[in-house]
Amino acid sequence: MITLNDYLYSGDTIFRILRNYTVDLKKEAKKNHNEIDLIHSNFLIQFRELLEHNDFLTAQSQKIRDFYKYMVQEYPLLAFTFKGRIKSLIRAEEKFNGYIVEYIYDYYEKHHTYPPVPDLREKLSCFRDIIAYRLVISLPKCHIRDDKLREEEEIKYLYRIANVLPGFLEERGFTAEPAKGVLESTSPFMDEAVKPYYRDYISNGSGGSYQSLHITFYDNCSRSYMEVQLRTKKMDDIAEIGAANHQAYEKEQERVRARREAIPEGECIYFDEAYERGMRLLGLELKDLEVNMFAAVNNSLINDGCGLYRGRLILPYEHLSRFQTDLND
């Protein structure tokens, strides 16, 4: 069985690693008539093309920048940041194999048999966040002193922005993707016309501490998907450094993807291979990897200049509210 780990100690660039891994994986998939590995190799080809070709990212980021400029004019009281990233190679590989493991495990527990390959293939066609942008807004205290009132006003602003975003980007070559009823908004501030496109982690009463609005677009120019997340600064703090931080989310994912007691080894090659690839990635010692432009002191101190681990930042913009410099009054 071929795994990404086999290529991470070569000293090659991330592009050469991806190419070699993809070519070898596809050869083995054809030899063994493994449909899922063929999908896997095609997924990696698409991912490599996103990393290698910058033209469409430049064009895409320019369109996002247009919305940034619109917000500067339309919301002068707000401070906000726009950032975009391409998912890192290790995270993308973890997610692909994790989808296989989770889906087969849950299906087997429910039906006591393995899912048909077409069902699994459909599950693996749902990658929508290889490219993702995040908008974080804040209403500075110089405008509203009361914390509760300011938080309520920020949420109203967030939904106002959410109502405008789909139409704005559709005029620039994007198509909003339906969320298919997943976490559909119950907020009175969200327009009925855009509700079908958002997954609303704020108003739907899921009960978790994570809050955000998520929407997916198809970029008709690059023929790729991108996800946009909208949050207030408080929501972003909770998601990044608070109770809903990504490290806790990753730990839960690791727990779910480490389950295998219900699946007898050797019965389902798709599960066995995805499980093994995932476990090997979890065991990576980043300081031992030899990838050009990548260096890690340990698994916490990471300097990733090539999108191997943390991802590649493609759009950093920050706007300060007008009059924000008048805070010291």
Phi and psi restraints in degrees (value plus and minus 20) as a CYANA .aco file:
   2 ILE   PHI    -110.2   -70.2
   2 ILE   PSI     114.8   154.8
   3 THR   PHI    -151.3  -111.3
   3 THR   PSI     138.6   178.6
   4 LEU   PHI     -80.0   -40.0
   4 LEU   PSI     -56.3   -16.3
   5 ASN   PHI     -73.5   -33.5
   5 ASN   PSI     -51.8   -11.8
   6 ASP   PHI     -83.8   -43.8
   6 ASP   PSI     -36.1     3.9
   7 TYR   PHI    -131.9   -91.9
   7 TYR   PSI     -25.2    14.8
   8 LEU   PHI    -105.0   -65.0
   8 LEU   PSI     -22.3    17.7
   9 TYR   PHI    -134.0   -94.0
   9 TYR   PSI      -2.5    37.5
  10 SER   PHI    -108.3   -68.3
  10 SER   PSI     -37.9     2.1
  11 GLY   PHI      63.4   103.4
  11 GLY   PSI     -18.6    21.4
  12 ASP   PHI     -94.4   -54.4
  12 ASP   PSI     147.8   187.8
  13 THR   PHI     -91.8   -51.8
  13 THR   PSI     143.6   183.6
  14 ILE   PHI     -82.2   -42.2
  14 ILE   PSI     -52.3   -12.3
  15 PHE   PHI     -88.6   -48.6
  15 PHE   PSI     -62.3   -22.3
  16 ARG   PHI     -88.1   -48.1
  16 ARG   PSI     -58.2   -18.2
  17 ILE   PHI     -79.9   -39.9
  17 ILE   PSI     -67.4   -27.4
  18 LEU   PHI     -82.2   -42.2
  18 LEU   PSI     -62.6   -22.6
  19 ARG   PHI     -83.0   -43.0
  19 ARG   PSI     -68.5   -28.5
  20 ASN   PHI     -84.5   -44.5
  20 ASN   PSI     -62.7   -22.7
  21 TYR   PHI     -82.6   -42.6
  21 TYR   PSI     -63.7   -23.7
  22 THR   PHI     -85.1   -45.1
  22 THR   PSI     -66.4   -26.4
  23 VAL   PHI     -81.1   -41.1
  23 VAL   PSI     -66.9   -26.9
  24 ASP   PHI     -88.5   -48.5
  24 ASP   PSI     -58.1   -18.1
  25 LEU   PHI     -84.4   -44.4
  25 LEU   PSI     -61.2   -21.2
  26 LYS   PHI     -87.3   -47.3
  26 LYS   PSI     -59.7   -19.7
  27 LYS   PHI     -79.4   -39.4
  27 LYS   PSI     -66.9   -26.9
  28 GLU   PHI     -86.1   -46.1
  28 GLU   PSI     -58.1   -18.1
  29 ALA   PHI     -82.8   -42.8
  29 ALA   PSI     -63.0   -23.0
  30 LYS   PHI     -87.5   -47.5
  30 LYS   PSI     -58.7   -18.7
  31 LYS   PHI     -83.5   -43.5
  31 LYS   PSI     -60.8   -20.8
  32 ASN   PHI    -117.2   -77.2
  32 ASN   PSI     -16.6    23.4
  33 HIS   PHI      34.6    74.6
  33 HIS   PSI      24.5    64.5
  34 ASN   PHI    -116.5   -76.5
  34 ASN   PSI      81.5   121.5
  35 GLU   PHI     -84.4   -44.4
  35 GLU   PSI     -55.4   -15.4
  36 ILE   PHI     -91.6   -51.6
  36 ILE   PSI     -57.9   -17.9
  37 ASP   PHI     -87.2   -47.2
  37 ASP   PSI     -50.3   -10.3
  38 LEU   PHI     -85.1   -45.1
  38 LEU   PSI     -63.3   -23.3
  39 ILE   PHI     -82.3   -42.3
  39 ILE   PSI     -60.5   -20.5
  40 HIS   PHI     -79.9   -39.9
  40 HIS   PSI     -67.5   -27.5
  41 SER   PHI     -86.5   -46.5
  41 SER   PSI     -57.2   -17.2
  42 ASN   PHI     -86.6   -46.6
  42 ASN   PSI     -57.3   -17.3
  43 PHE   PHI     -80.4   -40.4
  43 PHE   PSI     -63.3   -23.3
  44 LEU   PHI     -87.7   -47.7
  44 LEU   PSI     -54.7   -14.7
  45 ILE   PHI     -82.4   -42.4
  45 ILE   PSI     -65.6   -25.6
  46 GLN   PHI     -81.1   -41.1
  46 GLN   PSI     -61.9   -21.9
  47 PHE   PHI     -84.0   -44.0
  47 PHE   PSI     -63.0   -23.0
  48 ARG   PHI     -82.6   -42.6
  48 ARG   PSI     -60.4   -20.4
  49 GLU   PHI     -83.2   -43.2
  49 GLU   PSI     -55.3   -15.3
  50 LEU   PHI     -83.8   -43.8
  50 LEU   PSI     -58.8   -18.8
  51 LEU   PHI     -93.5   -53.5
  51 LEU   PSI     -56.2   -16.2
  52 GLU   PHI    -101.4   -61.4
  52 GLU   PSI     -55.1   -15.1
  53 HIS   PHI    -126.7   -86.7
  53 HIS   PSI      95.0   135.0
  54 ASN   PHI    -115.0   -75.0
  54 ASN   PSI     -32.7     7.3
  55 ASP   PHI     -78.6   -38.6
  55 ASP   PSI     -67.9   -27.9
  56 PHE   PHI     -90.1   -50.1
  56 PHE   PSI     -50.9   -10.9
  57 LEU   PHI     -86.6   -46.6
  57 LEU   PSI     -58.2   -18.2
  58 THR   PHI     -81.8   -41.8
  58 THR   PSI     -65.5   -25.5
  59 ALA   PHI     -86.0   -46.0
  59 ALA   PSI     -62.1   -22.1
  60 GLN   PHI     -84.7   -44.7
  60 GLN   PSI     -65.4   -25.4
  61 SER   PHI     -83.2   -43.2
  61 SER   PSI     -52.8   -12.8
  62 GLN   PHI     -83.6   -43.6
  62 GLN   PSI     -59.4   -19.4
  63 LYS   PHI     -88.1   -48.1
  63 LYS   PSI     -57.9   -17.9
  64 ILE   PHI     -85.7   -45.7
  64 ILE   PSI     -57.8   -17.8
  65 ARG   PHI     -82.2   -42.2
  65 ARG   PSI     -53.6   -13.6
  66 ASP   PHI     -79.6   -39.6
  66 ASP   PSI     -58.8   -18.8
  67 PHE   PHI     -91.3   -51.3
  67 PHE   PSI     -55.3   -15.3
  68 TYR   PHI     -78.6   -38.6
  68 TYR   PSI     -66.5   -26.5
  69 LYS   PHI     -85.0   -45.0
  69 LYS   PSI     -57.6   -17.6
  70 TYR   PHI     -80.6   -40.6
  70 TYR   PSI     -63.9   -23.9
  71 MET   PHI     -86.7   -46.7
  71 MET   PSI     -56.4   -16.4
  72 VAL   PHI     -76.8   -36.8
  72 VAL   PSI     -60.5   -20.5
  73 GLN   PHI     -98.5   -58.5
  73 GLN   PSI     -59.7   -19.7
  74 GLU   PHI    -102.0   -62.0
  74 GLU   PSI     -49.6    -9.6
  75 TYR   PHI    -147.1  -107.1
  75 TYR   PSI      49.6    89.6
  76 PRO   PHI     -85.6   -45.6
  76 PRO   PSI     -41.7    -1.7
  77 LEU   PHI    -102.7   -62.7
  77 LEU   PSI     -36.3     3.7
  78 LEU   PHI    -106.0   -66.0
  78 LEU   PSI     125.9   165.9
  79 ALA   PHI    -121.4   -81.4
  79 ALA   PSI     125.0   165.0
  80 PHE   PHI    -179.7  -139.7
  80 PHE   PSI     140.1   180.1
  81 THR   PHI    -146.5  -106.5
  81 THR   PSI     125.7   165.7
  82 PHE   PHI    -140.6  -100.6
  82 PHE   PSI     107.0   147.0
  83 LYS   PHI    -156.6  -116.6
  83 LYS   PSI     130.2   170.2
  84 GLY   PHI    -155.4  -115.4
  84 GLY   PSI     129.2   169.2
  85 ARG   PHI    -167.9  -127.9
  85 ARG   PSI     134.0   174.0
  86 ILE   PHI    -116.4   -76.4
  86 ILE   PSI     112.8   152.8
  87 LYS   PHI     -77.4   -37.4
  87 LYS   PSI     121.4   161.4
  88 SER   PHI     -91.5   -51.5
  88 SER   PSI     140.4   180.4
  89 LEU   PHI     -81.1   -41.1
  89 LEU   PSI     -67.9   -27.9
  90 ILE   PHI     -83.5   -43.5
  90 ILE   PSI     -62.7   -22.7
  91 ARG   PHI     -83.8   -43.8
  91 ARG   PSI     -61.3   -21.3
  92 ALA   PHI     -83.4   -43.4
  92 ALA   PSI     -63.2   -23.2
  93 GLU   PHI     -85.8   -45.8
  93 GLU   PSI     -61.1   -21.1
  94 GLU   PHI     -80.1   -40.1
  94 GLU   PSI     -63.9   -23.9
  95 LYS   PHI     -88.0   -48.0
  95 LYS   PSI     -62.3   -22.3
  96 PHE   PHI     -80.0   -40.0
  96 PHE   PSI     -70.9   -30.9
  97 ASN   PHI     -88.0   -48.0
  97 ASN   PSI     -54.1   -14.1
  98 GLY   PHI     -83.8   -43.8
  98 GLY   PSI     -58.6   -18.6
  99 TYR   PHI     -79.7   -39.7
  99 TYR   PSI     -63.4   -23.4
 100 ILE   PHI     -82.2   -42.2
 100 ILE   PSI     -69.7   -29.7
 101 VAL   PHI     -80.9   -40.9
 101 VAL   PSI     -69.2   -29.2
 102 GLU   PHI     -81.9   -41.9
 102 GLU   PSI     -66.4   -26.4
 103 TYR   PHI     -85.5   -45.5
 103 TYR   PSI     -67.0   -27.0
 104 ILE   PHI     -85.7   -45.7
 104 ILE   PSI     -62.0   -22.0
 105 TYR   PHI     -82.6   -42.6
 105 TYR   PSI     -69.4   -29.4
 106 ASP   PHI     -85.6   -45.6
 106 ASP   PSI     -59.4   -19.4
 107 TYR   PHI     -84.0   -44.0
 107 TYR   PSI     -63.2   -23.2
 108 TYR   PHI     -85.9   -45.9
 108 TYR   PSI     -61.3   -21.3
 109 GLU   PHI     -82.6   -42.6
 109 GLU   PSI     -54.5   -14.5
 110 LYS   PHI    -102.9   -62.9
 110 LYS   PSI     -60.0   -20.0
 111 HIS   PHI    -130.8   -90.8
 111 HIS   PSI     -29.9    10.1
 112 HIS   PHI      38.7    78.7
 112 HIS   PSI      10.6    50.6
 113 THR   PHI    -173.1  -133.1
 113 THR   PSI     152.9   192.9
 114 TYR   PHI    -115.8   -75.8
 114 TYR   PSI     128.9   168.9
 115 PRO   PHI     -87.9   -47.9
 115 PRO   PSI     127.4   167.4
 116 PRO   PHI     -81.1   -41.1
 116 PRO   PSI     128.5   168.5
 117 VAL   PHI     -78.1   -38.1
 117 VAL   PSI     -60.5   -20.5
 118 PRO   PHI     -78.9   -38.9
 118 PRO   PSI     -55.5   -15.5
 119 ASP   PHI     -86.6   -46.6
 119 ASP   PSI     -61.9   -21.9
 120 LEU   PHI     -87.0   -47.0
 120 LEU   PSI     -58.6   -18.6
 121 ARG   PHI     -81.8   -41.8
 121 ARG   PSI     -60.9   -20.9
 122 GLU   PHI     -84.1   -44.1
 122 GLU   PSI     -59.6   -19.6
 123 LYS   PHI     -81.3   -41.3
 123 LYS   PSI     -55.3   -15.3
 124 LEU   PHI    -104.0   -64.0
 124 LEU   PSI     -16.5    23.5
 125 SER   PHI    -116.8   -76.8
 125 SER   PSI     -11.0    29.0
 126 CYS   PHI    -120.0   -80.0
 126 CYS   PSI      -4.3    35.7
 127 PHE   PHI     -90.4   -50.4
 127 PHE   PSI      98.1   138.1
 128 ARG   PHI    -148.0  -108.0
 128 ARG   PSI     -23.3    16.7
 129 ASP   PHI    -142.3  -102.3
 129 ASP   PSI       5.0    45.0
 130 ILE   PHI     -79.4   -39.4
 130 ILE   PSI     -61.9   -21.9
 131 ILE   PHI    -126.3   -86.3
 131 ILE   PSI     110.6   150.6
 132 ALA   PHI    -162.5  -122.5
 132 ALA   PSI     122.9   162.9
 133 TYR   PHI    -140.6  -100.6
 133 TYR   PSI     129.5   169.5
 134 ARG   PHI    -152.1  -112.1
 134 ARG   PSI     110.5   150.5
 135 LEU   PHI    -130.9   -90.9
 135 LEU   PSI     104.0   144.0
 136 VAL   PHI    -141.3  -101.3
 136 VAL   PSI     106.3   146.3
 137 ILE   PHI    -135.4   -95.4
 137 ILE   PSI     136.4   176.4
 138 SER   PHI    -169.4  -129.4
 138 SER   PSI     119.0   159.0
 139 LEU   PHI    -125.1   -85.1
 139 LEU   PSI      85.8   125.8
 140 PRO   PHI     -80.5   -40.5
 140 PRO   PSI     135.0   175.0
 141 LYS   PHI     -82.4   -42.4
 141 LYS   PSI     -41.6    -1.6
 142 CYS   PHI     -86.3   -46.3
 142 CYS   PSI     -35.0     5.0
 143 HIS   PHI    -117.1   -77.1
 143 HIS   PSI     -60.7   -20.7
 144 ILE   PHI    -159.3  -119.3
 144 ILE   PSI      97.5   137.5
 145 ARG   PHI     -97.4   -57.4
 145 ARG   PSI     -57.7   -17.7
 146 ASP   PHI     -89.6   -49.6
 146 ASP   PSI     102.7   142.7
 147 ASP   PHI     -81.4   -41.4
 147 ASP   PSI     -64.0   -24.0
 148 LYS   PHI     -85.9   -45.9
 148 LYS   PSI     -65.8   -25.8
 149 LEU   PHI     -83.4   -43.4
 149 LEU   PSI     -59.4   -19.4
 150 ARG   PHI     -85.7   -45.7
 150 ARG   PSI     -61.3   -21.3
 151 GLU   PHI     -83.3   -43.3
 151 GLU   PSI     -62.2   -22.2
 152 GLU   PHI     -82.4   -42.4
 152 GLU   PSI     -60.5   -20.5
 153 GLU   PHI     -88.7   -48.7
 153 GLU   PSI     -57.6   -17.6
 154 GLU   PHI     -81.1   -41.1
 154 GLU   PSI     -61.4   -21.4
 155 ILE   PHI     -84.8   -44.8
 155 ILE   PSI     -59.9   -19.9
 156 LYS   PHI     -81.0   -41.0
 156 LYS   PSI     -63.2   -23.2
 157 TYR   PHI     -80.2   -40.2
 157 TYR   PSI     -62.2   -22.2
 158 LEU   PHI     -80.1   -40.1
 158 LEU   PSI     -63.7   -23.7
 159 TYR   PHI     -90.8   -50.8
 159 TYR   PSI     -54.9   -14.9
 160 ARG   PHI     -79.5   -39.5
 160 ARG   PSI     -63.9   -23.9
 161 ILE   PHI     -85.8   -45.8
 161 ILE   PSI     -61.6   -21.6
 162 ALA   PHI     -81.5   -41.5
 162 ALA   PSI     -55.1   -15.1
 163 ASN   PHI     -87.4   -47.4
 163 ASN   PSI     -51.3   -11.3
 164 VAL   PHI    -106.9   -66.9
 164 VAL   PSI     -53.5   -13.5
 165 LEU   PHI     -75.9   -35.9
 165 LEU   PSI     -69.4   -29.4
 166 PRO   PHI     -77.7   -37.7
 166 PRO   PSI     -67.2   -27.2
 167 GLY   PHI     -84.7   -44.7
 167 GLY   PSI     -58.8   -18.8
 168 PHE   PHI     -80.8   -40.8
 168 PHE   PSI     -67.7   -27.7
 169 LEU   PHI     -95.6   -55.6
 169 LEU   PSI     -49.9    -9.9
 170 GLU   PHI     -84.5   -44.5
 170 GLU   PSI     -51.4   -11.4
 171 GLU   PHI     -88.9   -48.9
 171 GLU   PSI     -33.6     6.4
 172 ARG   PHI    -134.7   -94.7
 172 ARG   PSI       3.2    43.2
 173 GLY   PHI      77.6   117.6
 173 GLY   PSI      -8.6    31.4
 174 PHE   PHI    -127.3   -87.3
 174 PHE   PSI     133.1   173.1
 175 THR   PHI    -142.8  -102.8
 175 THR   PSI     102.8   142.8
 176 ALA   PHI     -90.2   -50.2
 176 ALA   PSI     114.1   154.1
 177 GLU   PHI    -114.4   -74.4
 177 GLU   PSI     111.9   151.9
 178 PRO   PHI     -80.3   -40.3
 178 PRO   PSI     121.0   161.0
 179 ALA   PHI    -104.5   -64.5
 179 ALA   PSI     -22.1    17.9
 180 LYS   PHI      37.2    77.2
 180 LYS   PSI      18.1    58.1
 181 GLY   PHI      60.7   100.7
 181 GLY   PSI     -19.3    20.7
 182 VAL   PHI     -96.0   -56.0
 182 VAL   PSI      97.5   137.5
 183 LEU   PHI      33.3    73.3
 183 LEU   PSI      24.7    64.7
 184 GLU   PHI     -82.8   -42.8
 184 GLU   PSI     120.7   160.7
 185 SER   PHI     -85.9   -45.9
 185 SER   PSI     121.0   161.0
 186 THR   PHI    -133.7   -93.7
 186 THR   PSI     -10.1    29.9
 187 SER   PHI     -93.5   -53.5
 187 SER   PSI     115.2   155.2
 188 PRO   PHI     -89.9   -49.9
 188 PRO   PSI     -31.7     8.3
 189 PHE   PHI    -108.2   -68.2
 189 PHE   PSI     -31.3     8.7
 190 MET   PHI    -115.9   -75.9
 190 MET   PSI     110.7   150.7
 191 ASP   PHI     -85.1   -45.1
 191 ASP   PSI     123.7   163.7
 192 GLU   PHI     -79.1   -39.1
 192 GLU   PSI     -53.4   -13.4
 193 ALA   PHI     -85.6   -45.6
 193 ALA   PSI     -47.2    -7.2
 194 VAL   PHI    -125.3   -85.3
 194 VAL   PSI     -29.9    10.1
 195 LYS   PHI     -74.3   -34.3
 195 LYS   PSI     -59.5   -19.5
 196 PRO   PHI     -83.8   -43.8
 196 PRO   PSI     -33.2     6.8
 197 TYR   PHI    -120.1   -80.1
 197 TYR   PSI     -34.4     5.6
 198 TYR   PHI    -123.3   -83.3
 198 TYR   PSI     121.7   161.7
 199 ARG   PHI    -118.0   -78.0
 199 ARG   PSI      94.4   134.4
 200 ASP   PHI    -122.5   -82.5
 200 ASP   PSI      81.8   121.8
 201 TYR   PHI    -107.6   -67.6
 201 TYR   PSI     -10.8    29.2
 202 ILE   PHI    -121.0   -81.0
 202 ILE   PSI     -69.5   -29.5
 203 SER   PHI    -125.0   -85.0
 203 SER   PSI     -28.8    11.2
 204 ASN   PHI    -102.5   -62.5
 204 ASN   PSI     -21.0    19.0
 205 GLY   PHI      55.8    95.8
 205 GLY   PSI      10.5    50.5
 206 SER   PHI     -88.3   -48.3
 206 SER   PSI     -40.7    -0.7
 207 GLY   PHI      68.8   108.8
 207 GLY   PSI     -30.4     9.6
 208 GLY   PHI    -101.8   -61.8
 208 GLY   PSI     149.6   189.6
 209 SER   PHI    -103.1   -63.1
 209 SER   PSI     -37.9     2.1
 210 TYR   PHI     -92.2   -52.2
 210 TYR   PSI     111.8   151.8
 211 GLN   PHI    -154.7  -114.7
 211 GLN   PSI     115.0   155.0
 212 SER   PHI    -197.4  -157.4
 212 SER   PSI     141.7   181.7
 213 LEU   PHI    -130.4   -90.4
 213 LEU   PSI     110.8   150.8
 214 HIS   PHI    -140.7  -100.7
 214 HIS   PSI     116.0   156.0
 215 ILE   PHI    -162.6  -122.6
 215 ILE   PSI     124.0   164.0
 216 THR   PHI    -133.6   -93.6
 216 THR   PSI     117.6   157.6
 217 PHE   PHI    -141.8  -101.8
 217 PHE   PSI     129.1   169.1
 218 TYR   PHI    -122.1   -82.1
 218 TYR   PSI     102.9   142.9
 219 ASP   PHI    -106.2   -66.2
 219 ASP   PSI      87.6   127.6
 220 ASN   PHI     -88.7   -48.7
 220 ASN   PSI     -39.9     0.1
 221 CYS   PHI     -97.4   -57.4
 221 CYS   PSI     -68.5   -28.5
 222 SER   PHI    -111.6   -71.6
 222 SER   PSI     -28.9    11.1
 223 ARG   PHI      35.5    75.5
 223 ARG   PSI      28.4    68.4
 224 SER   PHI    -160.8  -120.8
 224 SER   PSI     140.3   180.3
 225 TYR   PHI    -113.6   -73.6
 225 TYR   PSI     137.0   177.0
 226 MET   PHI    -166.4  -126.4
 226 MET   PSI     127.6   167.6
 227 GLU   PHI    -129.0   -89.0
 227 GLU   PSI     122.6   162.6
 228 VAL   PHI    -141.2  -101.2
 228 VAL   PSI     109.6   149.6
 229 GLN   PHI    -132.0   -92.0
 229 GLN   PSI     118.4   158.4
 230 LEU   PHI    -142.9  -102.9
 230 LEU   PSI     108.8   148.8
 231 ARG   PHI    -164.5  -124.5
 231 ARG   PSI     137.4   177.4
 232 THR   PHI    -103.1   -63.1
 232 THR   PSI     147.0   187.0
 233 LYS   PHI     -80.7   -40.7
 233 LYS   PSI     -60.0   -20.0
 234 LYS   PHI     -82.7   -42.7
 234 LYS   PSI     -64.4   -24.4
 235 MET   PHI     -80.5   -40.5
 235 MET   PSI     -60.7   -20.7
 236 ASP   PHI     -87.8   -47.8
 236 ASP   PSI     -58.8   -18.8
 237 ASP   PHI     -82.2   -42.2
 237 ASP   PSI     -63.4   -23.4
 238 ILE   PHI     -83.8   -43.8
 238 ILE   PSI     -58.7   -18.7
 239 ALA   PHI     -94.7   -54.7
 239 ALA   PSI     -50.0   -10.0
 240 GLU   PHI    -117.7   -77.7
 240 GLU   PSI     -60.3   -20.3
 241 ILE   PHI    -150.9  -110.9
 241 ILE   PSI     -16.1    23.9
 242 GLY   PHI    -128.1   -88.1
 242 GLY   PSI    -170.5  -130.5
 243 ALA   PHI     -83.3   -43.3
 243 ALA   PSI     -47.0    -7.0
 244 ALA   PHI    -125.4   -85.4
 244 ALA   PSI       6.7    46.7
 245 ASN   PHI     -82.9   -42.9
 245 ASN   PSI     137.0   177.0
 246 HIS   PHI     -86.0   -46.0
 246 HIS   PSI     -47.9    -7.9
 247 GLN   PHI     -84.5   -44.5
 247 GLN   PSI     -62.0   -22.0
 248 ALA   PHI     -84.6   -44.6
 248 ALA   PSI     -59.6   -19.6
 249 TYR   PHI     -82.1   -42.1
 249 TYR   PSI     -62.9   -22.9
 250 GLU   PHI     -85.7   -45.7
 250 GLU   PSI     -58.2   -18.2
 251 LYS   PHI     -82.4   -42.4
 251 LYS   PSI     -60.9   -20.9
 252 GLU   PHI     -86.2   -46.2
 252 GLU   PSI     -59.9   -19.9
 253 GLN   PHI     -81.8   -41.8
 253 GLN   PSI     -62.2   -22.2
 254 GLU   PHI     -80.4   -40.4
 254 GLU   PSI     -60.8   -20.8
 255 ARG   PHI     -83.2   -43.2
 255 ARG   PSI     -66.4   -26.4
 256 VAL   PHI     -84.6   -44.6
 256 VAL   PSI     -60.8   -20.8
 257 ARG   PHI    -101.4   -61.4
 257 ARG   PSI     -25.9    14.1
 258 ALA   PHI    -111.6   -71.6
 258 ALA   PSI     -24.3    15.7
 259 ARG   PHI     -90.1   -50.1
 259 ARG   PSI     112.5   152.5
 260 ARG   PHI    -173.3  -133.3
 260 ARG   PSI     -17.0    23.0
 261 GLU   PHI     -83.3   -43.3
 261 GLU   PSI     -47.0    -7.0
 262 ALA   PHI    -103.1   -63.1
 262 ALA   PSI     -34.5     5.5
 263 ILE   PHI    -125.9   -85.9
 263 ILE   PSI      91.3   131.3
 264 PRO   PHI     -82.4   -42.4
 264 PRO   PSI     111.9   151.9
 265 GLU   PHI     -84.3   -44.3
 265 GLU   PSI     116.1   156.1
 266 GLY   PHI      74.5   114.5
 266 GLY   PSI     -28.4    11.6
 267 GLU   PHI    -106.3   -66.3
 267 GLU   PSI     -50.6   -10.6
 268 CYS   PHI    -154.1  -114.1
 268 CYS   PSI      84.3   124.3
 269 ILE   PHI     -83.0   -43.0
 269 ILE   PSI     -53.4   -13.4
 270 TYR   PHI     -85.2   -45.2
 270 TYR   PSI     -62.2   -22.2
 271 PHE   PHI     -87.1   -47.1
 271 PHE   PSI     -68.2   -28.2
 272 ASP   PHI     -77.7   -37.7
 272 ASP   PSI     -65.4   -25.4
 273 GLU   PHI     -90.6   -50.6
 273 GLU   PSI     -63.6   -23.6
 274 ALA   PHI     -84.7   -44.7
 274 ALA   PSI     -60.0   -20.0
 275 TYR   PHI     -82.7   -42.7
 275 TYR   PSI     -65.5   -25.5
 276 GLU   PHI     -85.4   -45.4
 276 GLU   PSI     -62.2   -22.2
 277 ARG   PHI     -82.0   -42.0
 277 ARG   PSI     -61.8   -21.8
 278 GLY   PHI     -84.4   -44.4
 278 GLY   PSI     -63.4   -23.4
 279 MET   PHI     -84.9   -44.9
 279 MET   PSI     -57.6   -17.6
 280 ARG   PHI     -86.3   -46.3
 280 ARG   PSI     -57.9   -17.9
 281 LEU   PHI     -86.3   -46.3
 281 LEU   PSI     -58.1   -18.1
 282 LEU   PHI     -83.7   -43.7
 282 LEU   PSI     -47.9    -7.9
 283 GLY   PHI    -108.8   -68.8
 283 GLY   PSI     -13.2    26.8
 284 LEU   PHI     -82.1   -42.1
 284 LEU   PSI     114.4   154.4
 285 GLU   PHI    -121.6   -81.6
 285 GLU   PSI      82.0   122.0
 286 LEU   PHI     -80.3   -40.3
 286 LEU   PSI     -51.5   -11.5
 287 LYS   PHI     -85.8   -45.8
 287 LYS   PSI     -38.9     1.1
 288 ASP   PHI    -113.0   -73.0
 288 ASP   PSI     -27.4    12.6
 289 LEU   PHI     -92.4   -52.4
 289 LEU   PSI     127.3   167.3
 290 GLU   PHI    -141.2  -101.2
 290 GLU   PSI      69.9   109.9
 291 VAL   PHI    -149.4  -109.4
 291 VAL   PSI     105.8   145.8
 292 ASN   PHI     -73.9   -33.9
 292 ASN   PSI     114.2   154.2
 293 MET   PHI      55.3    95.3
 293 MET   PSI     -12.1    27.9
 294 PHE   PHI    -139.7   -99.7
 294 PHE   PSI     115.4   155.4
 295 ALA   PHI    -165.7  -125.7
 295 ALA   PSI     119.0   159.0
 296 ALA   PHI    -162.2  -122.2
 296 ALA   PSI     108.4   148.4
 297 VAL   PHI     -89.8   -49.8
 297 VAL   PSI     -62.0   -22.0
 298 ASN   PHI    -177.2  -137.2
 298 ASN   PSI    -184.2  -144.2
 299 ASN   PHI     -96.8   -56.8
 299 ASN   PSI     -22.4    17.6
 300 SER   PHI    -130.0   -90.0
 300 SER   PSI     -60.0   -20.0
 301 LEU   PHI    -112.6   -72.6
 301 LEU   PSI      81.5   121.5
 302 ILE   PHI    -146.1  -106.1
 302 ILE   PSI     109.2   149.2
 303 ASN   PHI    -137.7   -97.7
 303 ASN   PSI      76.7   116.7
 304 ASP   PHI    -128.7   -88.7
 304 ASP   PSI      83.8   123.8
 305 GLY   PHI    -117.2   -77.2
 305 GLY   PSI     -11.9    28.1
 306 CYS   PHI    -154.9  -114.9
 306 CYS   PSI      -9.5    30.5
 307 GLY   PHI      58.1    98.1
 307 GLY   PSI      -0.8    39.2
 308 LEU   PHI     -94.5   -54.5
 308 LEU   PSI     -62.4   -22.4
 309 TYR   PHI    -138.6   -98.6
 309 TYR   PSI     -76.8   -36.8
 310 ARG   PHI    -110.8   -70.8
 310 ARG   PSI     -36.0     4.0
 311 GLY   PHI      85.0   125.0
 311 GLY   PSI     148.4   188.4
 312 ARG   PHI    -134.5   -94.5
 312 ARG   PSI      98.3   138.3
 313 LEU   PHI     -93.4   -53.4
 313 LEU   PSI     108.6   148.6
 314 ILE   PHI    -140.5  -100.5
 314 ILE   PSI     -32.2     7.8
 315 LEU   PHI    -171.8  -131.8
 315 LEU   PSI      73.6   113.6
 316 PRO   PHI    -124.3   -84.3
 316 PRO   PSI      94.2   134.2
 317 TYR   PHI    -152.3  -112.3
 317 TYR   PSI     121.5   161.5
 318 GLU   PHI    -159.8  -119.8
 318 GLU   PSI     113.4   153.4
 319 HIS   PHI    -144.6  -104.6
 319 HIS   PSI     109.3   149.3
 320 LEU   PHI    -114.5   -74.5
 320 LEU   PSI     121.8   161.8
 321 SER   PHI     -78.8   -38.8
 321 SER   PSI     123.1   163.1
 322 ARG   PHI     -81.2   -41.2
 322 ARG   PSI     123.5   163.5
 323 PHE   PHI      52.2    92.2
 323 PHE   PSI     -15.3    24.7
 324 GLN   PHI     -84.4   -44.4
 324 GLN   PSI     -44.8    -4.8
 325 THR   PHI     -92.7   -52.7
 325 THR   PSI     -24.3    15.7
 326 ASP   PHI    -114.0   -74.0
 326 ASP   PSI      -1.1    38.9
 327 LEU   PHI     -84.7   -44.7
 327 LEU   PSI     -52.9   -12.9
 328 ASN   PHI    -103.1   -63.1
 328 ASN   PSI      49.9    89.9
